[in-house]
Amino acid sequence: MSPILLVGAAGELDIAAQVITTVVTFLLVVLTLKMLAWKPALSAIDERRRQVAEQWAEIDSEKARAEALRKEYEEKLRHIDDERREILNKAVDEGNRLSESLVAKARAEAEEIAEKSRLALELEVDKARLQLRREVVELSLAATGKLLDVTLDDPRHRQLVESFVTDLQKREA
């Protein structure tokens, strides 16, 4: 045989030995890792999964709580709006009642002032009539006295003229 063939066969043998050695070493490393590192690595992974699951549960819980708070605050805002409308309506109603009360009071005062003015005017008219009557009596006395050239006593004369004026008033009415 040729030396190349032997070298080739020996090289193949070396390669086969290297492959076997590598496979055995790999298997030993895997076994060692399985015994020493695999369980702690799996434990760490399991622990991390548990922590992630807890965090997701906590996030879901917080999200649900936030949603409940949002709904509660929206309900409170609705109640506040309702209360605001109710208070505003009450204030408007009270303002209307107060306005009506003030208008009624002003009307009553105006009617009272008008009535007082009417009474005062009637009193003034009555005073003016009385004054006019006195002047008519005195003018009549003076005219009668000049016509008759006789002087009647004052009380009797006044009585006659007042009686005459009263009769005239009754005839006019």
Residue pairs with C-beta under 8 A, 6 or more apart in sequence:
133 162
133 165
136 161
136 165
137 158
137 161
137 162
137 165
140 161
140 164
140 165
141 152
141 154
141 157
141 158
141 161
144 152
144 157
144 161
145 151
145 152
145 157
152 160
